[in-house]
């Protein structure tokens, strides 16, 4: 790849058709450190044409051939893990320790779906007629359009592209405009792993609309997979319905974190602090609402706030930093709006609550890790997804009230329950209307486990044994014999 030529179409690196480029900024300094091609409609069509042309041959390859390519990609990614993590921290801002963890997570999807490629089984079904046989096949859905986010700029690519490749689909992908260089690094690995030309195509863009418009309107695109906000996801799904594309949507979250009076309060406070400020709170599984049963509220709040106040804010490359910059100024404004609204309506600000300027850094997007207590349903933070380093603590009286409050949201992605009562754990985890529940655990995710939500948190599942199903059509053959 030459500098600025960040489109990967039909197996070749190229610039945008009109030569347009855009700068890539380090959110810790707000200083540009790279350049990417600003792809447009013409580039989106070229990528789609390449994927369409490559589909017939690629869909006929054996599962073992597809698996071998993904295994090679996994090896290459591991060899470059440190360089990838350093790039991610510079481009996205997350602390280096978290970037390294994401690179490992991204590799897990390559290896998992390399194995799943060989487990796309069909079946035979007995017929009521003696002279008839039913056979069921699972075949690649076709060309897949993927749109990935900035908050996990490498793992969200492998979580979509790996199952598509494993299933025998071809893909066109547009990464977030904030993190194009991470996507370039992933596609360099796919190229070196021997992926045939046209099977996976990358269009970086400063303006996503012209690119996504081409793919959404094209009948040749048979599936859309998107990770991002619920607002954008609804728009894309509505557009995709025009040609009845299959869709999988991993959208926003508003995770509840329930701490019951029989829980280990110190363990719960530690877990809540770790997952709430993960990736500076910019993860869809971060808890937005922390519900604590009243006998434990005071102890939990003190332990939690003490932990949060010790978190170090700064550039992700600095040792000891656990909270990096927010992605942009709009995110900063949202943090301030939620804090000001909550305090004006009676919430107690326990720590943080304002922008900070780490020493030696010029970036404007650092916000202090914040804890707000006595949050009520009238406050913005109780309803809006925060996607930042603000924790809201709410007391509750009993189990029924906790479940009712936790389910009082249009979202339904992740949720968390801390209790040492097995019967309560069973009742509550089954009653929560969320796609994932962490029971005394803050990481209910893995390449081997299905990831996804219900309600306005999306549709479909990524990862796990069902992850490849999103890229396969089912065909039944009824034969007279």
N, C-alpha and C positions, 0 to 999 in steps of 0.2 A: 504494500500500500504506500503510495506517495502522499506527502503532506497535503491534507485537505481533500484527497480523493477517497472519500469514506463510503461510497456506494459500492455494494458488492452485488453485481448482476450478472447472471449466467457464467459464474465462475471467474469473473474479472473485477478488479478494483477500478473504479472510475469516478469522475466528478459529476456534478449535476449537469443536465443537458444544457442549461443556460449559464453554467459556470458559477452560479451563486454559492457563497460560503457563509458561515456564521462562526462567531467566536465561542469557545467553550471556557467557562469561568470556574475558578476555584471559589466555592462559597465561603471559605474562611477568610479570603482576602478580597473577593470581588474583582480579582485580576484575571484577565484572560491568559490561558497557558496553552491553548491549542485551537485548531480550526477544523471544522467539519463541513462537508458538502451539504448545501441546503436543497435537498431533493424536492421535486414538485410533481405535478400530474404526469408529465412526460416520462419521468423516471419511474413513477409508480406503474405506469403501463408497461414499460420495458421490463421491469421486474416480474410483473404478472405474466407477460408473454413468455419469459424464460421459464417460470415455474410451470406454466401450462404445457409448454413443449417438453419439459423434462418428465412430466408426470407419467406418461405411458410406460417408459422404460423403467423408471424408478419403482413404480408400483409392481412391476414384475420381478424385481430382484428378490432373492431369498431373504428370509428373516436372518439367516446367519451372516449374509453379506452386510446387511444394515447394522446388525449387532457389532460386527468387527469394526466398523467405522466409528460407532459411538464409544467403543472401548478405547480405540486409539485417541479419540478426542478427550476422553477422561484422563488418559496418561499425559497428554500434552498439557491439559489444564493443570494437573498436579505439578508438573515440572515448572510451570510459570506462575504458580500460586502467589508467591510473594510479589512479583511484578504486577499481577492483576490486582492484588489487595492495595498496593501503593497507588495504582491508577485510580481505583475506586474511591479511596479516601480523598485524593486530590480533586476528583471530578464531582463527587457527591457529598463529601464532607464527613462521613461517618468515621468514628474512631478506628484506628488501624486494626485493633484486636477484633472488632466486629466485622470489618471488611475481610479479614482472614477467615473468620467463621463462615461468612457468606460464600467465599470462594469454595470452601469445602462442601457446603450445602449445594452449590451449583454443580459440582462434580458428582455428587450423589445422584442427581437426576440423570446424568449421562450414563452412569453405570447401571442404575435401576432399570431404565428403559432399554438399555442394551440387552438386559436379561428378559424383560417383558416382551421384546420383539419376537422371541422364540416361544412365547406362550399365548399367542393369538389363536385360540382353539376354535374349531367349528363343532358341529354336532350332527347326529342323525336322530330323527324323531319317528317313532312308530306311527303308521297310518291305520285308519279304520278299514282301509281297502287293502286287500291282499295283493293287488297288482300295482300298488303305489309305494314310493319311498320319498321321504322328506330329508333333505340335507340343508344345513344352515351354514353359511359362510360369513366371515367377518372380513370386509374389504376396506381399503383406504377410502376415506371420504372424498379426497381430491385435493385441490389447492386450498391451503390454509392461510388466512391473513392473521397475523399476530401483532398486537400493539402492547408494548411493555412499559412499565413505569420507571421513575427515577429513584425510588427509595430502595429498591433491591435490583440494581441495574444489570447484574450478571445472572443471578439465580433465577430471576423471572424469565430470562431468555431460555435457559436450558430447560426450565420446567415446561415450556411450551414447544420449543423446537425439538427436543429429544424425543418426546412421544410421537410427534408428527413424523419425524424421520423413521422411528421404529415401526410405525404403522404402515409406512410406504407412501405417505403424503409428501407433497412438495409445499414449500412455504415462501411467503413474503412477509418481512418483518419491518416495522417502524418502531425504533426505540424512542424513549422520551427525549425531547429536545435538550434537556439539561444534561443528559449522560450519553451522548452518542459514541464516545471513544471506548467506553466499556463494551458496547455492542460490537464495535469494530474488532476489539481484541478477541471476543468470542468467535466471530466469523473467521478471523485469521486461523484460529485453532481448527474450526470445521474444515476449512480449505486444506490445511496441512494434513488433516486426518484422512483426506482422500474422498471427501464428499463430491459426487459428480456435479458438473456445472448445471446450474438451474434448479437444483434440489432445494437449496436455501438461499434466499436473496435478501439483501439488506438495503433499506432506503432511510438514510438519516435526513432529518428535515427540521428547519427552524419553525415552520408553520405546518402543523399536522393535518389541517383540513384538506388541502388539495390531494394529499397522498391517500388519506383514508377515504375520501369521496370516490376516488377511482376504484378502490377495492370493494367498497360497500355496494357500488352500483354494478359491478361486474358479475354476470352470471357464472363465470368460470370459477370464482371464489365460492367454495361450497361450505366453508366454515370460518367463523370469526372467533378468535380468542383474545380476550382483553383483560388487563388488570389495571385498575385505576379508580377514579371516583364514581360514586353511584350516579351522579348527575350526567357525566359523560357516558357511562355505561348504558343508561336508559336511552340516550340519544342514539348510540351506535346500534343497540339491539333493535330499536324501532326501524332504523334504516335497513338493517340486515333482513328484517322481516319482509321487505319488498321483494326479495328473490328467495325467500324461505331458506336462508343460510342457517346451518346449525350454529349455535352460539354457546360459548362458555364465558361466564363473566365472574371475575373475582373483584368485588367492589368494596365499598367502605365498611367500616365496623364501628360499633359503639359498645365495646366489651364491658360487661359487668364483672367485678371481682368480689366474690362473696366470702366474708370471713365470719364463721359462726362461733358461738361462745365456747364450744368445746375444742376449737382449733388451737394449735401451737401458735401463739400470737407473734412470737419473734420470728418463727419460720415464715409466717404469712407476710409480715412486714418486709422481710428480706426479699421474698419472692415478688411482692408487689412493686418494690422499688426497682428491682432488676428488669422486670418486663415493662413497667410503665415508661421508663426512660431509655428503653432499647431503641437504638437508632434515633436518639433525640426525640423519642415519642412518635416518630414518623413511620410507624408500622401499623397495618390494619388490625393486628392482633393486640396492640397495646390497650390495656384497660382504660376506659374513659371514666367509669363510675366505680368507686370502691365502696362497697356496702359492708359495714361492720356492725355486728350485733351489739346492742348498747352496753352490756357488761364489759365488752372489750374495747369500746371506742377510744377511751382515754389512753389506755396502754398502747394500743396499736398506733394511734395518731402520734404519740410521742416517739415511739421507736421508728416509725416510718419517716417522720419529719427530720429526725436526727440523721438518718441515713441520707436523705435527699439533700440536706444542707451541706453534706460533705462531698457531694458530687463535683467533679472538676470540669469546668467548661473551657473549651479551647479548640485549637486545630486538632484534627484527628491524628496527626502525625506526632503530637506531643505526648510523651510518656505520662500515664496516669489520667489522661483525659477520658471521660466516659460520656460526655455530652458535647456533641459538635454543633455546627451551625444548622439553622433551619435552611430550607432550600431556597427561599427568596423572601422579598419584602412583603408579599401578600400573606405569607405564613406568619410573619412577625405581627402584622396588623391583626390577624385573627387571634393570636395569643393575647394581645393587649385588650382587644374587644371582649373576649371571654372573661378575663380577670376583672376588668372594670365593671362589667355587667354583674358578675357574681357579688363583688364587694358592695356595689350600690344596692343590691337586693338582700343584703344581710349576711353574706358569707364572711368567714374569718380567713384572712390571708396569713398563713403561718410561716412561710418562707418564700423567697423569690418574688415573682410577680412583675418583673420589669426587664427590659433589655439590659444586656451587659456588654462590656467592651474588654475582652481579654487583652492582657498586656502584649504589645508587639504586633497585634493583628489589626488589619484595616477593614475587615468584613463587618457589615452592618446587621447580620442576621443571627446574632447570638441572643438567646433568651434564657434567663435564669431558671433552673429547675424549681418548680413552683408547687406548693401544696395549699389547697383551699379546703376548709372544713365547713360544716353546716350548710352544705349545698342542698338546694330544694328544686323541685320540678319546674319552677318558674324561670330558672336561670338558663341562659343559652348553653352553658357547658353541660347541662343535664340532657340536652337534646342533640346538640351539634357534635359531630365527630371533631375532636380537637386536633389530632395529628401533630402534636407538639408536646413539650415537657411540662404539662400542667396536670396535676392529680386532684381529683375531686372526691372528698370523703363524705359519706352519708351514713347516718345511723339507721338501724332497723330493729324492730322488736321481736319478731318471730319468723319462723321458716316460711310460712305462707306469704307474709308481707315481702320477704326478701325475694322470693320467686316472682311475685307479681311485679315488683319494681324492676327487677332484672329484665323481665320480658316486656317492659313498657318502652318499646323502641321499634322502629321500622326495620332496624338492622338485625342481623342474625349470624354473625361470623364466629368470633371466638368468645368464650366465657371461662370463668375460673371459679372454683369452689374449694375452700379450705375448711375441712372438718375432719375430726377423728372418729366420727360415728358412721359406721358402715351403712346402717340402714338409712340414715339421713343422706349420705353420699349417693346412694342408689336413687332415692326419691327425687333429690334435687337435680342431679345430672340428667335424669330422664325427663324432668319437667321443664328444663330450660330449652327455649326454642332457638337454639344456635347450632351451627354446623359442627362446632368443635367445643369440647369442654376439657379444661385442664383441672384435674382433681389432685389437689395438693402438689401441683406441678405447673410450671410456667411455660413449658415448651411442648404443647401437644402437637408438634409438627415434625415431619420427617419425609424424606423422599418415598419411604415405604408406606406412608399413611395418606389417605385421601385428605385434601385440603380444599375447603370451600364453605360457603354459607347458605343461609336460607333468607327468605324475605328480600329486602332491598340490599342485602350483601351479595347477591348474585345467584348464579345457577351453574351447575356442573361441578366437577371435582378435578383437581390437578394432583398428580402424584398417586402413589399407592397402586393396588391392583386394578382399580377402576380408571386410573388416569389415561391409559391408552384407549379405553372405550370411547372417549370423547372424539377420537380421530378415526373411528371405524364405523362403517355402515353395516347393517345386518341384511343379508340376502338369503331368502329361502328358495330352494329348488324342489318342486314337486314333480317327480318323474314316474310315468307309467311304465311298468316292467312286464 
